[in-house]
Amino acid sequence: MSDTSPNAGPPAPIVDPSAIKEIATGVFVICDRRVPLVPNIGIILGSNAALVVDTGMGPANGRKVLEAAKRIAGQRPLVLTLTHFHPEHGFGAQVFKGAAKIHYNRSQRDELQAKGEGYLGMFKTFGPDVAKALEGTELVEPDEVYDGASTSIDLGGRTVELRTWGLAHTAGDQIVWLPQERILFTGDLAEERIFPIFPWFPPDDASIDGARWAQILSDLIERQPAIVVPGHGDIGGAEILVAVRDYIVDLGRRVAAERRSGKDADAIVATLGPKIRAEHPDWSAPEWIDFAIRYYSTLS
């Protein structure tokens, strides 16, 4: 999910293919330009195939990404994968059906089946520009699903690892890792100078595991990535992962301390929320602080 809230009216979430940059030989990113509900989108070339990472929101954005991928890939066949099921990352997949092999992990596929229509309806309430972007959206099944923690895709001279850990930001968060180049696509496990997005929407969706999320980030830091492509925000290095992990761990501890003092969720939001915002003056989407506090307030 991107840096907006259900009560916000974000600008049009339009993917701009002209915002593409080659971050390593044959590794391209259509940058989000820090536009809410637009993800960083990857196009990774091998000698035999090309992998697309995320589609943007809705068929019009998906079509732009598909056209850009075809232009870069030439005659290479395409493979599409998503970092997770949220609409701005994967609700353009329908235009890839038949034009690319769509490859998800099983938890990601299952979560899409269980929650996709609900999220489609919820996102349409985010404002007219978002609703317009989602016009004509159809949810499609992947062509291949992998079980277990990871799988590898051989693109020809370049192997890409897809890796999932289970419930964290969503039930099926997936990284895309280029081991030779040490390039990491994180999805919304990490965003750059954006408050981490806790999709805490009980009773409709309350599938988050903050402790595992932080542990995943520690595992990713140990990989010593040279380049980190966050779900949203500017491309950087491992410092992005460190900042998000430390925020998540610190917030969990502070909310626990407030709960031990007898405060309820509303009181913690009122007292701790402004402090957290003030400590990160250059981070965007402060509305997600309250969602995270309310999540941690439910933990024993």
Contacts in CASP RR format, 6 or more apart in sequence:
PFRMAT RR
TARGET T0000
AUTHOR 0000-0000-0000
METHOD contacts of the structure
MODEL  1
MSDTSPNAGPPAPIVDPSAIKEIATGVFVICDRRVPLVPNIGIILGSNAA
LVVDTGMGPANGRKVLEAAKRIAGQRPLVLTLTHFHPEHGFGAQVFKGAA
KIHYNRSQRDELQAKGEGYLGMFKTFGPDVAKALEGTELVEPDEVYDGAS
TSIDLGGRTVELRTWGLAHTAGDQIVWLPQERILFTGDLAEERIFPIFPW
FPPDDASIDGARWAQILSDLIERQPAIVVPGHGDIGGAEILVAVRDYIVD
LGRRVAAERRSGKDADAIVATLGPKIRAEHPDWSAPEWIDFAIRYYSTLS
1 86 0 8 1.000
1 87 0 8 1.000
1 88 0 8 1.000
1 188 0 8 1.000
1 197 0 8 1.000
1 199 0 8 1.000
2 10 0 8 1.000
2 13 0 8 1.000
2 36 0 8 1.000
2 37 0 8 1.000
2 38 0 8 1.000
2 39 0 8 1.000
2 86 0 8 1.000
2 88 0 8 1.000
2 197 0 8 1.000
2 232 0 8 1.000
3 36 0 8 1.000
3 191 0 8 1.000
3 194 0 8 1.000
3 195 0 8 1.000
3 197 0 8 1.000
3 232 0 8 1.000
3 284 0 8 1.000
3 285 0 8 1.000
3 288 0 8 1.000
4 10 0 8 1.000
4 36 0 8 1.000
4 37 0 8 1.000
4 126 0 8 1.000
4 285 0 8 1.000
4 287 0 8 1.000
5 285 0 8 1.000
5 287 0 8 1.000
5 288 0 8 1.000
5 291 0 8 1.000
6 122 0 8 1.000
6 125 0 8 1.000
6 126 0 8 1.000
6 201 0 8 1.000
7 287 0 8 1.000
8 36 0 8 1.000
8 126 0 8 1.000
8 287 0 8 1.000
9 126 0 8 1.000
9 127 0 8 1.000
9 129 0 8 1.000
9 130 0 8 1.000
10 36 0 8 1.000
10 37 0 8 1.000
10 126 0 8 1.000
10 127 0 8 1.000
10 129 0 8 1.000
10 130 0 8 1.000
11 35 0 8 1.000
11 36 0 8 1.000
11 129 0 8 1.000
12 129 0 8 1.000
12 130 0 8 1.000
12 132 0 8 1.000
12 133 0 8 1.000
13 35 0 8 1.000
13 36 0 8 1.000
13 37 0 8 1.000
13 38 0 8 1.000
13 56 0 8 1.000
13 57 0 8 1.000
13 61 0 8 1.000
13 88 0 8 1.000
13 129 0 8 1.000
13 130 0 8 1.000
13 133 0 8 1.000
14 35 0 8 1.000
14 38 0 8 1.000
14 61 0 8 1.000
14 133 0 8 1.000
15 30 0 8 1.000
15 38 0 8 1.000
15 41 0 8 1.000
15 56 0 8 1.000
15 61 0 8 1.000
15 62 0 8 1.000
15 64 0 8 1.000
15 65 0 8 1.000
16 30 0 8 1.000
16 33 0 8 1.000
17 30 0 8 1.000
17 64 0 8 1.000
17 65 0 8 1.000
17 67 0 8 1.000
17 68 0 8 1.000
19 30 0 8 1.000
19 31 0 8 1.000
19 32 0 8 1.000
19 33 0 8 1.000
20 28 0 8 1.000
20 29 0 8 1.000
20 30 0 8 1.000
20 31 0 8 1.000
20 43 0 8 1.000
20 68 0 8 1.000
21 28 0 8 1.000
21 29 0 8 1.000
21 31 0 8 1.000
22 28 0 8 1.000
23 29 0 8 1.000
23 183 0 8 1.000
23 227 0 8 1.000
23 229 0 8 1.000
23 235 0 8 1.000
24 178 0 8 1.000
24 181 0 8 1.000
24 183 0 8 1.000
24 227 0 8 1.000
26 44 0 8 1.000
26 45 0 8 1.000
26 46 0 8 1.000
27 42 0 8 1.000
27 43 0 8 1.000
27 44 0 8 1.000
27 45 0 8 1.000
27 178 0 8 1.000
27 181 0 8 1.000
27 183 0 8 1.000
28 42 0 8 1.000
28 43 0 8 1.000
28 44 0 8 1.000
28 45 0 8 1.000
28 72 0 8 1.000
29 40 0 8 1.000
29 41 0 8 1.000
29 42 0 8 1.000
29 43 0 8 1.000
29 229 0 8 1.000
29 235 0 8 1.000
30 40 0 8 1.000
30 41 0 8 1.000
30 42 0 8 1.000
30 43 0 8 1.000
30 65 0 8 1.000
30 68 0 8 1.000
31 40 0 8 1.000
31 235 0 8 1.000
32 38 0 8 1.000
32 39 0 8 1.000
32 40 0 8 1.000
32 231 0 8 1.000
32 232 0 8 1.000
32 233 0 8 1.000
34 232 0 8 1.000
34 233 0 8 1.000
34 234 0 8 1.000
34 284 0 8 1.000
36 285 0 8 1.000
37 57 0 8 1.000
37 88 0 8 1.000
37 126 0 8 1.000
37 130 0 8 1.000
37 133 0 8 1.000
38 56 0 8 1.000
38 57 0 8 1.000
38 88 0 8 1.000
38 232 0 8 1.000
39 54 0 8 1.000
39 56 0 8 1.000
39 83 0 8 1.000
39 88 0 8 1.000
39 89 0 8 1.000
39 187 0 8 1.000
39 231 0 8 1.000
39 232 0 8 1.000
40 54 0 8 1.000
40 185 0 8 1.000
40 187 0 8 1.000
40 229 0 8 1.000
40 230 0 8 1.000
40 231 0 8 1.000
40 232 0 8 1.000
40 233 0 8 1.000
40 235 0 8 1.000
41 52 0 8 1.000
41 53 0 8 1.000
41 54 0 8 1.000
41 55 0 8 1.000
41 56 0 8 1.000
41 65 0 8 1.000
42 51 0 8 1.000
42 52 0 8 1.000
42 53 0 8 1.000
42 54 0 8 1.000
42 185 0 8 1.000
42 229 0 8 1.000
43 50 0 8 1.000
43 51 0 8 1.000
43 52 0 8 1.000
43 53 0 8 1.000
43 68 0 8 1.000
43 69 0 8 1.000
43 72 0 8 1.000
43 73 0 8 1.000
44 50 0 8 1.000
44 51 0 8 1.000
44 52 0 8 1.000
44 53 0 8 1.000
44 155 0 8 1.000
44 158 0 8 1.000
44 160 0 8 1.000
44 176 0 8 1.000
44 178 0 8 1.000
45 72 0 8 1.000
45 73 0 8 1.000
45 76 0 8 1.000
45 155 0 8 1.000
45 158 0 8 1.000
46 76 0 8 1.000
46 155 0 8 1.000
46 156 0 8 1.000
46 157 0 8 1.000
46 158 0 8 1.000
47 155 0 8 1.000
47 156 0 8 1.000
47 157 0 8 1.000
47 158 0 8 1.000
48 76 0 8 1.000
48 77 0 8 1.000
48 154 0 8 1.000
48 155 0 8 1.000
48 156 0 8 1.000
48 157 0 8 1.000
49 73 0 8 1.000
49 76 0 8 1.000
49 77 0 8 1.000
49 78 0 8 1.000
49 79 0 8 1.000
49 153 0 8 1.000
49 155 0 8 1.000
49 156 0 8 1.000
50 69 0 8 1.000
50 72 0 8 1.000
50 73 0 8 1.000
50 76 0 8 1.000
50 77 0 8 1.000
50 78 0 8 1.000
50 79 0 8 1.000
50 155 0 8 1.000
51 78 0 8 1.000
51 79 0 8 1.000
51 80 0 8 1.000
51 81 0 8 1.000
51 153 0 8 1.000
51 155 0 8 1.000
51 160 0 8 1.000
51 176 0 8 1.000
52 65 0 8 1.000
52 66 0 8 1.000
52 69 0 8 1.000
52 78 0 8 1.000
52 79 0 8 1.000
52 80 0 8 1.000
52 81 0 8 1.000
52 96 0 8 1.000
52 100 0 8 1.000
53 81 0 8 1.000
53 82 0 8 1.000
53 83 0 8 1.000
53 176 0 8 1.000
53 185 0 8 1.000
54 65 0 8 1.000
54 82 0 8 1.000
54 83 0 8 1.000
54 89 0 8 1.000
54 90 0 8 1.000
54 187 0 8 1.000
55 61 0 8 1.000
55 62 0 8 1.000
55 65 0 8 1.000
55 66 0 8 1.000
55 80 0 8 1.000
55 82 0 8 1.000
55 89 0 8 1.000
55 90 0 8 1.000
55 91 0 8 1.000
55 92 0 8 1.000
55 93 0 8 1.000
55 95 0 8 1.000
55 96 0 8 1.000
56 62 0 8 1.000
56 65 0 8 1.000
56 88 0 8 1.000
56 89 0 8 1.000
56 90 0 8 1.000
56 91 0 8 1.000
56 92 0 8 1.000
57 87 0 8 1.000
57 88 0 8 1.000
57 89 0 8 1.000
57 90 0 8 1.000
57 91 0 8 1.000
57 92 0 8 1.000
57 123 0 8 1.000
57 130 0 8 1.000
57 133 0 8 1.000
57 134 0 8 1.000
58 87 0 8 1.000
58 91 0 8 1.000
58 92 0 8 1.000
58 94 0 8 1.000
58 133 0 8 1.000
58 134 0 8 1.000
58 135 0 8 1.000
58 136 0 8 1.000
58 137 0 8 1.000
59 92 0 8 1.000
59 94 0 8 1.000
59 95 0 8 1.000
59 135 0 8 1.000
59 136 0 8 1.000
59 137 0 8 1.000
59 138 0 8 1.000
60 133 0 8 1.000
61 92 0 8 1.000
61 133 0 8 1.000
62 92 0 8 1.000
62 93 0 8 1.000
62 95 0 8 1.000
62 96 0 8 1.000
63 95 0 8 1.000
65 92 0 8 1.000
66 78 0 8 1.000
66 95 0 8 1.000
66 96 0 8 1.000
66 99 0 8 1.000
66 100 0 8 1.000
69 78 0 8 1.000
69 100 0 8 1.000
70 78 0 8 1.000
70 99 0 8 1.000
77 100 0 8 1.000
77 101 0 8 1.000
78 96 0 8 1.000
78 99 0 8 1.000
78 100 0 8 1.000
78 101 0 8 1.000
79 100 0 8 1.000
79 101 0 8 1.000
79 102 0 8 1.000
79 103 0 8 1.000
79 153 0 8 1.000
79 155 0 8 1.000
80 93 0 8 1.000
80 96 0 8 1.000
80 100 0 8 1.000
80 101 0 8 1.000
80 102 0 8 1.000
80 103 0 8 1.000
81 102 0 8 1.000
81 103 0 8 1.000
81 104 0 8 1.000
81 153 0 8 1.000
81 162 0 8 1.000
81 174 0 8 1.000
81 176 0 8 1.000
82 89 0 8 1.000
82 90 0 8 1.000
82 93 0 8 1.000
82 104 0 8 1.000
82 108 0 8 1.000
82 174 0 8 1.000
83 89 0 8 1.000
83 173 0 8 1.000
83 174 0 8 1.000
83 175 0 8 1.000
83 176 0 8 1.000
83 185 0 8 1.000
83 186 0 8 1.000
83 187 0 8 1.000
83 188 0 8 1.000
83 189 0 8 1.000
83 231 0 8 1.000
84 108 0 8 1.000
84 111 0 8 1.000
84 169 0 8 1.000
84 170 0 8 1.000
84 172 0 8 1.000
84 173 0 8 1.000
84 174 0 8 1.000
84 187 0 8 1.000
84 188 0 8 1.000
85 108 0 8 1.000
85 111 0 8 1.000
85 112 0 8 1.000
85 115 0 8 1.000
85 116 0 8 1.000
85 119 0 8 1.000
85 170 0 8 1.000
85 172 0 8 1.000
86 119 0 8 1.000
86 170 0 8 1.000
86 188 0 8 1.000
86 199 0 8 1.000
87 116 0 8 1.000
87 119 0 8 1.000
87 120 0 8 1.000
87 123 0 8 1.000
87 134 0 8 1.000
87 137 0 8 1.000
88 123 0 8 1.000
89 187 0 8 1.000
89 188 0 8 1.000
89 231 0 8 1.000
91 120 0 8 1.000
91 134 0 8 1.000
91 137 0 8 1.000
91 139 0 8 1.000
92 137 0 8 1.000
93 102 0 8 1.000
93 139 0 8 1.000
93 140 0 8 1.000
94 137 0 8 1.000
94 138 0 8 1.000
94 139 0 8 1.000
94 140 0 8 1.000
96 102 0 8 1.000
97 140 0 8 1.000
101 143 0 8 1.000
101 144 0 8 1.000
102 140 0 8 1.000
102 141 0 8 1.000
102 142 0 8 1.000
102 143 0 8 1.000
102 144 0 8 1.000
103 142 0 8 1.000
103 143 0 8 1.000
103 144 0 8 1.000
103 145 0 8 1.000
103 146 0 8 1.000
103 151 0 8 1.000
103 153 0 8 1.000
103 162 0 8 1.000
104 112 0 8 1.000
104 142 0 8 1.000
104 144 0 8 1.000
104 145 0 8 1.000
104 146 0 8 1.000
104 174 0 8 1.000
105 145 0 8 1.000
105 146 0 8 1.000
105 147 0 8 1.000
105 148 0 8 1.000
105 151 0 8 1.000
105 162 0 8 1.000
105 164 0 8 1.000
105 172 0 8 1.000
105 174 0 8 1.000
106 145 0 8 1.000
106 146 0 8 1.000
106 147 0 8 1.000
106 148 0 8 1.000
107 164 0 8 1.000
107 166 0 8 1.000
107 171 0 8 1.000
107 172 0 8 1.000
108 164 0 8 1.000
108 170 0 8 1.000
108 171 0 8 1.000
108 172 0 8 1.000
108 173 0 8 1.000
108 174 0 8 1.000
109 141 0 8 1.000
109 142 0 8 1.000
109 145 0 8 1.000
110 171 0 8 1.000
111 170 0 8 1.000
111 171 0 8 1.000
111 172 0 8 1.000
111 207 0 8 1.000
112 139 0 8 1.000
115 205 0 8 1.000
116 139 0 8 1.000
117 139 0 8 1.000
118 204 0 8 1.000
119 205 0 8 1.000
120 134 0 8 1.000
120 137 0 8 1.000
120 139 0 8 1.000
122 201 0 8 1.000
122 204 0 8 1.000
123 130 0 8 1.000
123 131 0 8 1.000
123 134 0 8 1.000
124 130 0 8 1.000
124 131 0 8 1.000
124 134 0 8 1.000
125 131 0 8 1.000
146 162 0 8 1.000
148 164 0 8 1.000
149 163 0 8 1.000
149 164 0 8 1.000
149 165 0 8 1.000
150 161 0 8 1.000
150 162 0 8 1.000
150 163 0 8 1.000
150 164 0 8 1.000
151 161 0 8 1.000
151 162 0 8 1.000
152 159 0 8 1.000
152 160 0 8 1.000
152 161 0 8 1.000
152 162 0 8 1.000
153 159 0 8 1.000
153 160 0 8 1.000
153 162 0 8 1.000
158 178 0 8 1.000
158 180 0 8 1.000
159 179 0 8 1.000
159 180 0 8 1.000
160 176 0 8 1.000
160 177 0 8 1.000
160 178 0 8 1.000
161 175 0 8 1.000
161 176 0 8 1.000
161 177 0 8 1.000
161 178 0 8 1.000
161 179 0 8 1.000
162 174 0 8 1.000
162 175 0 8 1.000
162 176 0 8 1.000
162 177 0 8 1.000
163 174 0 8 1.000
163 175 0 8 1.000
163 177 0 8 1.000
164 172 0 8 1.000
164 173 0 8 1.000
164 174 0 8 1.000
164 175 0 8 1.000
165 173 0 8 1.000
165 212 0 8 1.000
165 215 0 8 1.000
165 216 0 8 1.000
165 219 0 8 1.000
166 172 0 8 1.000
166 173 0 8 1.000
166 209 0 8 1.000
166 212 0 8 1.000
167 207 0 8 1.000
167 208 0 8 1.000
167 209 0 8 1.000
167 212 0 8 1.000
168 189 0 8 1.000
168 208 0 8 1.000
168 209 0 8 1.000
168 210 0 8 1.000
168 212 0 8 1.000
168 213 0 8 1.000
168 216 0 8 1.000
169 188 0 8 1.000
169 189 0 8 1.000
169 196 0 8 1.000
169 197 0 8 1.000
169 198 0 8 1.000
169 199 0 8 1.000
169 208 0 8 1.000
169 213 0 8 1.000
170 188 0 8 1.000
170 199 0 8 1.000
170 207 0 8 1.000
171 207 0 8 1.000
173 187 0 8 1.000
173 188 0 8 1.000
173 189 0 8 1.000
173 216 0 8 1.000
174 187 0 8 1.000
175 184 0 8 1.000
175 185 0 8 1.000
175 186 0 8 1.000
175 187 0 8 1.000
175 189 0 8 1.000
175 220 0 8 1.000
176 184 0 8 1.000
176 185 0 8 1.000
177 183 0 8 1.000
177 184 0 8 1.000
177 185 0 8 1.000
177 223 0 8 1.000
177 225 0 8 1.000
178 184 0 8 1.000
181 226 0 8 1.000
181 227 0 8 1.000
182 223 0 8 1.000
182 224 0 8 1.000
182 225 0 8 1.000
182 226 0 8 1.000
182 227 0 8 1.000
183 225 0 8 1.000
183 226 0 8 1.000
183 227 0 8 1.000
183 229 0 8 1.000
184 220 0 8 1.000
184 223 0 8 1.000
184 225 0 8 1.000
184 227 0 8 1.000
184 228 0 8 1.000
184 229 0 8 1.000
185 229 0 8 1.000
185 231 0 8 1.000
186 220 0 8 1.000
186 228 0 8 1.000
186 229 0 8 1.000
186 230 0 8 1.000
186 231 0 8 1.000
186 240 0 8 1.000
186 241 0 8 1.000
187 230 0 8 1.000
187 231 0 8 1.000
188 197 0 8 1.000
188 231 0 8 1.000
188 232 0 8 1.000
189 213 0 8 1.000
189 216 0 8 1.000
189 217 0 8 1.000
189 220 0 8 1.000
189 244 0 8 1.000
190 217 0 8 1.000
190 220 0 8 1.000
190 228 0 8 1.000
190 230 0 8 1.000
190 231 0 8 1.000
190 240 0 8 1.000
190 241 0 8 1.000
190 244 0 8 1.000
191 197 0 8 1.000
191 230 0 8 1.000
191 231 0 8 1.000
191 232 0 8 1.000
191 233 0 8 1.000
191 240 0 8 1.000
191 244 0 8 1.000
192 230 0 8 1.000
192 232 0 8 1.000
192 233 0 8 1.000
192 234 0 8 1.000
192 235 0 8 1.000
192 236 0 8 1.000
192 240 0 8 1.000
193 233 0 8 1.000
193 234 0 8 1.000
193 282 0 8 1.000
193 283 0 8 1.000
193 284 0 8 1.000
194 232 0 8 1.000
194 233 0 8 1.000
194 283 0 8 1.000
194 284 0 8 1.000
194 285 0 8 1.000
194 288 0 8 1.000
195 247 0 8 1.000
195 280 0 8 1.000
195 283 0 8 1.000
195 284 0 8 1.000
195 285 0 8 1.000
195 286 0 8 1.000
195 287 0 8 1.000
195 288 0 8 1.000
195 289 0 8 1.000
195 292 0 8 1.000
196 213 0 8 1.000
196 244 0 8 1.000
196 247 0 8 1.000
196 248 0 8 1.000
196 288 0 8 1.000
196 292 0 8 1.000
197 285 0 8 1.000
197 288 0 8 1.000
197 291 0 8 1.000
198 208 0 8 1.000
198 288 0 8 1.000
198 291 0 8 1.000
198 292 0 8 1.000
198 295 0 8 1.000
199 205 0 8 1.000
199 207 0 8 1.000
199 208 0 8 1.000
199 291 0 8 1.000
200 206 0 8 1.000
200 208 0 8 1.000
200 291 0 8 1.000
200 292 0 8 1.000
200 294 0 8 1.000
200 295 0 8 1.000
206 295 0 8 1.000
208 295 0 8 1.000
210 248 0 8 1.000
210 252 0 8 1.000
210 295 0 8 1.000
213 248 0 8 1.000
214 245 0 8 1.000
214 248 0 8 1.000
214 249 0 8 1.000
217 241 0 8 1.000
217 242 0 8 1.000
217 244 0 8 1.000
217 245 0 8 1.000
217 248 0 8 1.000
218 245 0 8 1.000
220 238 0 8 1.000
220 241 0 8 1.000
221 238 0 8 1.000
221 241 0 8 1.000
221 242 0 8 1.000
221 245 0 8 1.000
224 238 0 8 1.000
225 237 0 8 1.000
225 238 0 8 1.000
225 241 0 8 1.000
226 237 0 8 1.000
227 235 0 8 1.000
227 236 0 8 1.000
227 237 0 8 1.000
228 235 0 8 1.000
228 236 0 8 1.000
228 237 0 8 1.000
228 238 0 8 1.000
228 240 0 8 1.000
228 241 0 8 1.000
229 235 0 8 1.000
229 236 0 8 1.000
230 236 0 8 1.000
230 240 0 8 1.000
247 280 0 8 1.000
248 292 0 8 1.000
251 276 0 8 1.000
251 289 0 8 1.000
251 292 0 8 1.000
251 293 0 8 1.000
251 296 0 8 1.000
252 296 0 8 1.000
254 272 0 8 1.000
255 268 0 8 1.000
255 272 0 8 1.000
255 293 0 8 1.000
255 296 0 8 1.000
255 297 0 8 1.000
256 296 0 8 1.000
256 299 0 8 1.000
258 267 0 8 1.000
258 268 0 8 1.000
258 271 0 8 1.000
258 272 0 8 1.000
259 268 0 8 1.000
259 297 0 8 1.000
263 271 0 8 1.000
264 297 0 8 1.000
265 293 0 8 1.000
265 294 0 8 1.000
265 297 0 8 1.000
265 298 0 8 1.000
268 293 0 8 1.000
268 297 0 8 1.000
269 290 0 8 1.000
269 293 0 8 1.000
269 294 0 8 1.000
272 293 0 8 1.000
273 289 0 8 1.000
273 290 0 8 1.000
273 293 0 8 1.000
276 289 0 8 1.000
277 286 0 8 1.000
277 289 0 8 1.000
END
